[in-house]
């Protein structure tokens, strides 16, 4: 191989090199280190002490342990949050994208209106909605003449978290669906119209199959994002009332960096279990949708 060809063969590696380096430093190494720490007893200061599967045994099987209760409460609330939010974060963006695909008047304005919240940080989103849900002077209570403690009672705390999350994330999936809808061949709709198919049949037999790959992608990515929820319940409800909205990442943070002595090994074990749960759910979703082809 000539020197010129060797140089040309190195060009792809020069492009991928910076990304690969950042991936190794900020993802791969911390992930491997976190898995290692899950097998140790470590307080973030002293040298980690290897304890084998003791951390996993305690959080999975020791019923009288505080960490056992934290893991199961956190996982239950995390999956409950995902169950509430994921369907809405798929259905609403799809409906809005379908409506905007009809090119109504003011389409660009509506598109910007729905997408704008995705540009906000979670802290800004929670501050905005904390005012909206305020029991004393919040616009929602005043508008509907209510006296609801949105962040301190159930089921209103869950309702508030779902509303915030859907409002915050709806724009991203909507843009993906809009791009996907534009790629569906128009002649399919024309042929369906000639056969007498209505809007509903076109949607289920042409639109949905035509954007199935994008739906699969958004479903998996949205599920991963919602199972990693932390900011909304942490800032809005602080896990209350009575830990009913305390998700697993809140317990992981509390044990690793909260007040008192750090229990990094337990926190890492909880994080590994959460990561495995996310992987299993994602694989199941992917296989179920792919098998329908």
Beta strands, then each sheet from edge to edge (+ up, - down):
strand 1: 40-41
strand 2: 49-50
sheet 1: 1+ 2-
end
